[in-house]
């Protein structure tokens, strides 16, 4: 009855959304007669991303910035929905507990890969009081949610700094251009190149940093719902509920959670 880890797959929403956004912007630019090379600028990228990183480090603890950076890989992959499998596993645990006692589950529990489920079941197997189990696991849920929100705020702060630093880059470019007004052809090209930094700043904020913050919050809300499902199932096992009642309770909870999910995600975005 060992629990397997949740499978991960490429998040097509993240990759596809970014591709559509970039294609739409560049496509419109090219249709208007723009040249791809005109929006490429190493110096503009250095100013915007270097300045944005520095400002983000000033605004946030370095440990939190590192934790947020590690989230980038998670944004590219998403975990499959294993709610149905969780219900079956918890019902299986409840059936074994009623037949052989909850202590008999110890070996199966130790083999569980999901850390939240394993911890909750270990507390139950150790005979901890139901209220104490709820208190400990709810504290863990709150901690994980707060950590995700803090990491999302790192991306939000980067999204706030990037456009302003893009403007700084544009102004710096204009200062260089205005220093030599002899060749008006070069002046025109220089002014156009100066605004590339603004594009990088606004584009990175609205296509990368702010969407990343929203997705982290949405994922945290989804993880919270999953953990609540686990906790309800474990508490039912501790209470000695009939496995059929546990199944009915968890299936009802899944239906309720599916209705709560859009509101939870919307609340995460508004936070």
C-alpha positions in Angstrom: 0.0 0.0 0.0 3.0 2.3 -0.5 2.1 5.6 -1.9 3.8 6.6 -5.1 5.1 10.1 -5.8 3.0 12.4 -8.0 4.1 12.5 -11.7 5.2 15.7 -13.3 4.7 16.9 -16.8 5.6 19.9 -18.8 3.2 22.8 -18.0 1.8 23.6 -21.4 0.0 26.6 -20.0 3.2 28.3 -19.0 5.2 27.4 -22.2 2.3 27.8 -24.6 1.1 31.1 -23.0 4.6 32.6 -23.2 5.0 31.4 -26.8 1.7 32.9 -27.8 2.4 36.2 -26.1 5.9 36.6 -27.7 4.6 35.4 -31.1 1.7 37.9 -31.0 3.8 40.9 -30.0 6.6 40.1 -32.5 4.2 39.2 -35.2 2.4 42.5 -34.9 5.7 44.3 -34.9 6.9 42.5 -38.0 3.5 43.1 -39.8 4.1 46.8 -39.2 7.4 46.6 -41.0 9.7 46.2 -38.0 13.0 44.3 -38.1 13.8 41.6 -35.6 17.3 42.9 -35.1 16.0 46.3 -34.0 14.6 44.9 -30.7 17.7 43.0 -29.8 20.2 44.7 -27.6 22.8 43.2 -25.3 23.4 46.4 -23.4 19.6 47.0 -22.9 19.3 43.4 -21.5 22.2 43.9 -19.2 20.8 47.2 -17.8 17.3 45.8 -17.3 18.0 42.3 -16.0 21.1 43.3 -14.0 19.4 46.3 -12.5 16.3 44.3 -11.8 18.2 41.6 -10.0 20.1 44.1 -7.9 16.9 45.9 -6.9 15.2 42.6 -6.1 18.1 41.6 -3.9 17.9 45.0 -2.1 14.2 44.6 -1.5 14.2 40.9 -0.4 16.3 38.6 1.8 18.9 36.8 -0.3 17.6 33.4 1.0 14.1 34.2 -0.3 15.5 35.3 -3.7 17.3 32.0 -4.0 14.2 30.1 -3.0 12.1 32.0 -5.6 14.8 31.3 -8.2 14.4 27.5 -7.5 10.7 27.9 -8.2 11.5 28.6 -11.9 11.8 24.9 -12.7 8.5 24.2 -10.9 6.8 26.8 -13.1 7.8 24.8 -16.2 6.4 21.5 -14.8 3.1 20.7 -13.2 2.0 17.8 -11.1 -0.9 15.6 -12.2 -4.1 15.6 -10.3 -4.0 12.5 -8.1 -7.1 13.3 -6.0 -8.9 10.1 -7.0 -5.9 8.0 -6.2 -5.6 9.7 -2.8 -9.2 8.9 -2.0 -8.6 5.2 -2.8 -5.4 5.1 -0.8 -7.0 6.7 2.3 -10.0 4.3 2.1 -7.5 1.4 1.8 -5.8 2.6 5.0 -9.1 2.9 6.8 -10.1 -0.6 5.8 -6.8 -2.0 7.1 -7.0 0.0 10.3 -10.5 -1.3 11.1 -9.4 -4.9 10.5 -6.0 -5.0 12.1 -5.7 -1.8 14.1 -4.1 1.5 13.0 -0.7 0.5 14.4 -0.5 -2.3 11.8 -0.1 0.4 9.1 3.3 1.5 10.3 5.3 -0.3 7.6 3.0 0.8 4.9 3.1 4.4 6.1 6.9 4.5 6.2 6.9 3.6 2.5 4.7 6.6 1.6 6.6 9.1 -0.6 4.3 12.0 -0.2 5.8 13.9 2.9 2.5 15.4 4.0 0.6 12.2 3.9 3.4 10.3 5.5 3.7 12.7 8.4 -0.1 12.8 9.0 -0.3 9.0 9.0 2.7 8.6 11.2 1.1 10.9 13.8 -2.0 8.8 13.6 -0.1 5.6 13.9 1.7 7.0 16.9 -1.6 7.5 18.7 -1.6 11.3 18.7 -4.8 13.0 19.7 -7.0 14.1 16.8 -6.9 17.8 17.7 -3.1 17.7 18.0 -2.9 16.1 14.5 -5.1 18.8 13.1 -3.1 21.5 14.8 0.3 20.2 13.6 -0.8 19.6 10.1 -2.7 22.8 9.7 0.4 24.7 10.9 2.4 22.9 8.2 -0.1 23.9 5.6 0.0 27.5 6.7 3.8 27.5 6.7 3.9 26.1 3.1 1.3 28.6 1.9 3.1 31.6 3.5 6.4 30.4 2.0 4.8 30.3 -1.4 3.3 33.7 -1.0 6.7 35.1 0.1 8.4 33.6 -3.0 5.6 35.0 -5.2 6.3 38.4 -3.8 9.9 38.2 -5.0 8.6 37.9 -8.6 6.1 40.6 -8.0 8.8 43.0 -6.8 10.9 42.1 -9.8 7.9 42.9 -12.0 7.5 46.2 -10.3 11.2 47.2 -10.7 11.7 46.0 -14.4 9.6 48.7 -16.2 11.2 51.5 -14.2 14.7 50.2 -14.8 13.8 49.9 -18.5 13.0 53.6 -18.5 16.4 54.3 -16.8 18.0 52.3 -19.6 16.2 54.3 -22.2 17.3 57.6 -20.6 20.9 56.4 -20.5 20.7 55.6 -24.2 19.2 59.0 -25.0 22.0 60.7 -23.0 24.6 59.0 -25.2 22.7 59.9 -28.4 22.2 63.5 -27.4 26.0 63.8 -26.8 26.6 63.6 -30.6 24.0 65.3 -32.8 26.2 65.7 -35.9 24.9 62.7 -37.8 21.0 62.8 -37.6 20.8 59.3 -39.2 22.8 57.9 -36.3 20.7 60.0 -33.9 17.5 58.4 -35.2 18.9 54.9 -34.9 20.3 55.6 -31.4 16.9 56.9 -30.1 15.2 53.7 -31.4 17.8 51.6 -29.8 17.5 53.5 -26.5 13.8 52.5 -26.2 14.7 48.8 -26.5 15.5 48.8 -22.8 11.9 50.0 -22.1 10.6 47.1 -24.1 12.7 44.7 -22.2 11.6 46.2 -18.9 7.8 46.3 -19.6 7.9 43.0 -21.5 9.7 41.0 -18.8 7.5 42.4 -16.1 4.2 41.5 -17.9 5.3 38.3 -19.7 7.5 36.7 -17.0 7.7 38.1 -13.5 4.1 39.0 -12.7 2.6 35.9 -14.4 5.1 33.8 -12.5 3.9 35.3 -9.2 0.3 34.6 -10.1 1.0 30.9 -11.0 3.0 30.3 -7.8 0.0 31.6 -5.8 -2.4 29.4 -7.8 -0.3 26.4 -7.3 -0.1 27.1 -3.6 -3.9 27.3 -3.4 -4.2 24.0 -5.3 -1.7 22.3 -3.0 -3.6 23.6 0.1 -6.8 21.9 -1.2 -5.0 18.6 -1.7 -3.5 18.8 1.8 -6.9 19.5 3.3 -8.2 16.4 1.5 -5.5 14.3 3.1 -6.1 15.7 6.5 -9.8 15.0 6.4 -9.1 11.4 5.4 -6.5 10.8 8.1 -8.8 12.4 10.7 -11.6 10.0 9.6 -9.2 7.1 10.0 -8.3 8.2 13.5 -12.0 8.6 14.4 -12.6 5.1 13.3 -15.1 6.0 10.7 -16.5 3.4 8.4 -14.5 3.2 5.1 -17.6 3.8 3.1 -18.3 6.9 5.1 -14.8 8.1 4.6 -15.1 7.6 0.8 -18.4 9.4 0.7 -16.9 12.3 2.8 -13.8 12.6 0.7 -15.8 12.5 -2.6 -18.1 15.1 -1.3 -15.0 17.2 -0.3 -13.6 16.8 -3.8 -16.8 18.1 -5.3 -16.8 21.0 -2.8 -13.1 21.7 -3.4 -13.7 21.9 -7.2 -16.2 24.6 -6.6 -13.9 26.4 -4.2 -10.8 26.1 -6.5 -11.7 29.0 -8.9 -12.4 31.3 -5.9 -9.2 30.1 -4.2 -7.1 30.9 -7.3 -8.8 34.2 -7.7 -8.1 35.1 -4.1 -4.5 34.1 -4.6 -4.2 36.4 -7.6 -5.8 39.3 -5.7 -3.4 38.8 -2.7 
